[in-house]
Amino acid sequence: MNKKSNEKNWLTWKEYRRELMKDPEVVKAYQELQPEFEIIERIIRARVKEGITQKKLAQRMKTKQSAISRLESGTANPSLNFLKRLAKALDSRLEIRLISR
């Protein structure tokens, strides 16, 4: 199969996501995970804004780079203490709020 025809068989992430979001069960699961996605995105943005690598952030927190990687990939369930250390290492303030629906 040549490269041109192979490309026609691949979906971009946006196309794939659009297809997935046609399924109401996927939409529900996505909405339930939205808080986790938002936290992860904010952590990554703060780290990038600081201009530091996962390794440097880990050094500031006195933890391993793999812990930061797991956090940013969504496979970690960080403790409140870990999030406090993360905020301090990113020269940020941790704020957790419950908002009425």
N, C-alpha and C positions, 0 to 999 in steps of 0.2 A: 504494500500500500504506500503510495507516495505521500509526501508531507501535506500537500494540498488537500487530498481527500481525507487524510487523518484529522486535519483541523476541523473539518465539517462535523466530525463525530463528537467533538468536545464542546462542553458548555462552559461559559464563563461562570464565575461565582454568582454574579448578579442574575444570570439566566437560571442557574440551578436553584438559587434561593427563591426566585419568583415561582418556579415550578413547585418547590416544597411548600410555599406559603398558600398554595391552593387547597391544601389539606387542612381542614379545621382542627384536627388533633395536633398537627405541627404548629399551627398558629397559637393554640392554647399553651403548648409546652414552651414555645418561644416567649410568650408573654409572661409565663411563670418564671422564666430564667432572666428576664429583663433586668432585674436589680443586680444580679451577678455580672451580666454583660456590662452594665453601666459602671460598676465599681472597677472592673478590669480595665475598661477603656480609660477611666480617669487616672488610674495608677500608671498605665503606660504613657499617657500624655504628660503626666507630671514628671516622670523619669526622663522622657525625651526632652521636655522643656528645660530640665536641669542639665541636659547634655551628657548624661552618664549612661554607662552600660549596666546590664543586669549584674555583672561581676562587681562593678564599683558600688552599686547600690547595696549589694550583699555585704561588701566589706564595711560600708557605713553602718549596717545593721548588725554586724557580727554574726552573719549567717552564711549559708552557702548559696552560690549562684543558682544551683538547681532548685532551691526553695523559691527564688524569685521567678524562675522559669515556670514552675508549677503554678504559682499564683497567677502569673500573666496568661497562662494557657487555660486557666479555669479548672485545673485538676486538684487544687489545694483548697482546704477549708480553713482559712487563717483564724487564729484566735484574736480577741480584742487586743491583747498585749502585742501581738505581732503587728497589727494594724497601727497601733500607737507608735511602735518603733519605726515602721515604714513612714508614717507621717513626719516624724522627727527627722529621719534620714533624707526626706525630700523637702525639708524646710517648709512643711505644711502643717495645718491644723486638722485633726481628725474630727469630723462632725457626723454624728449618726442621728437621724430624725425619723420619727414615725409620723406619717401624715394621714389624717382622716380621709376616707374615700368620699 
